[in-house]
C-alpha cells in the first residue's frame, strides 16, 4: 500500500517538487493512478501561475498548507488538480499541476466516467484524469 507524502515533501522549488512527484500515487475514492506528467508554476515571475493574478488562488495559498490540493475549473470545462508548494528560502508559494496519470485502481469506474475503453485514454491529460478519478462537483 502506498504511503502518504509528508507536508515537508511540498516545501521547496516547485520545479523540483514536480519532478519528485513523478511516480507517486494519487488516490481518490476507489480510483488511483501513478503520476507520469507534472507541470510547475512559481508565484513570482510566472504569469501563468494562478498566484500571479487570481485573488482566490492567493487566498487559498494564505489559508492552506503546502501539499493541499488546489482544484479549479479551467475555461469553464475541466477541473484541474494542483498541489500547493512553498519555497521556505524565498517565502513564495507555487503550484504543481498533475498533468497525466497511469491508471492503477478503479479502472472500470474510470472507463465509465470517461466513456472510453482504452486505458491510455483515461488519464492522459489534466482534465481527463480529474474526470476519471471523479474529482470535481458531484
C-alpha positions in Angstrom: 0.0 0.0 0.0 1.4 3.5 -0.9 2.5 5.7 1.9 1.4 9.3 2.2 3.9 12.1 1.4 4.8 14.3 4.3 3.9 18.0 4.2 7.6 18.7 4.0 7.7 17.0 0.6 5.9 20.1 -0.7 8.5 22.6 0.7 10.9 23.8 -1.9 11.2 24.9 -5.5 8.0 23.9 -7.5 10.1 22.5 -10.4 12.0 20.2 -8.1 8.8 19.1 -6.4 7.1 18.5 -9.7 10.0 16.2 -10.7 9.9 14.4 -7.3 6.2 13.7 -7.6 6.7 11.6 -10.7 5.9 8.0 -9.8 3.8 9.0 -6.8 0.3 7.6 -6.5 -2.9 9.8 -6.5 -5.8 8.2 -4.7 -9.3 9.5 -4.8 -12.2 7.3 -3.6 -11.8 3.8 -5.2 -9.6 5.1 -8.0 -5.9 5.7 -8.3 -3.1 6.4 -10.7 0.7 6.9 -10.9 1.8 10.4 -11.7 3.6 10.4 -15.1 3.5 14.1 -16.0 3.6 17.3 -14.0 3.9 21.0 -14.6 5.3 23.6 -12.2 4.3 27.2 -11.6 6.0 29.8 -9.5 4.2 32.7 -7.7 6.9 35.2 -8.7 7.9 35.8 -12.3 5.5 33.3 -13.7 2.4 35.0 -15.3 0.9 31.6 -16.0 0.7 30.8 -12.2 -2.7 31.5 -10.7 -0.9 33.1 -7.7 0.3 35.8 -10.1 -3.1 37.2 -10.9 -6.0 35.3 -9.2 -7.1 36.6 -5.8 -8.8 33.3 -5.0 -5.6 31.4 -5.6 -3.6 33.8 -3.3 -6.3 33.4 -0.6 -6.0 29.7 -1.0 -2.2 29.8 -0.5 -2.6 32.1 2.5 -5.0 29.8 4.3 -3.8 26.3 3.2 -0.7 24.2 3.8 1.8 23.0 1.2 0.6 19.7 -0.2 -3.1 20.7 -0.1 -5.0 20.2 -3.3 -5.9 23.3 -5.3 -8.7 22.3 -7.7 -10.1 24.8 -10.2 -12.4 24.9 -13.2 -10.4 25.6 -16.3 -12.2 27.6 -19.0 -15.5 26.5 -17.5 -14.9 23.0 -18.8 -12.4 20.9 -17.0 -11.5 20.6 -13.3 -7.7 20.6 -12.8 -5.7 19.1 -9.9 -2.8 21.0 -8.5 -0.9 20.8 -5.2 0.3 23.9 -3.3 4.1 24.3 -2.7 6.1 26.6 -0.5 9.7 27.6 -1.1 10.8 28.3 2.5 14.0 30.0 1.3 12.1 32.7 -0.6 8.8 32.5 1.2 7.0 32.2 -2.2 4.3 29.7 -3.0 3.7 27.8 -6.2 1.6 25.0 -7.7 2.3 21.7 -9.3 -0.3 20.7 -11.9 -0.9 17.0 -12.2 -1.0 16.5 -16.0 -1.3 12.8 -16.5 -1.6 9.5 -14.6 -1.1 5.8 -15.4 -4.4 4.3 -14.1 -3.9 1.7 -11.4 -7.1 1.1 -9.5 -10.8 1.5 -10.3 -10.2 1.3 -14.0 -13.8 0.1 -14.7 -15.1 3.1 -12.9 -12.7 5.4 -14.8 -13.8 3.9 -18.1 -17.4 4.6 -17.2 -16.8 8.2 -16.1 -14.8 8.9 -19.2 -16.9 6.9 -21.7 -13.7 5.4 -23.0 -12.5 1.8 -23.2 -8.8 2.2 -23.9 -6.7 2.6 -20.8 -4.3 5.1 -22.3 -7.3 7.5 -22.9 -8.4 7.6 -19.3 -5.9 9.9 -17.6 -3.8 11.3 -20.5 -4.5 14.9 -19.7 -5.2 17.1 -16.6 -9.0 17.4 -17.4 -9.3 13.7 -18.3 -7.6 12.5 -15.1 -9.9 14.5 -12.8 -13.0 13.2 -14.7 -11.7 9.6 -14.4 -10.9 10.0 -10.7 -14.3 11.7 -10.0 -12.6 15.0 -8.9 -15.0 18.0 -9.2 -18.5 18.7 -8.3 -20.8 15.8 -7.7 
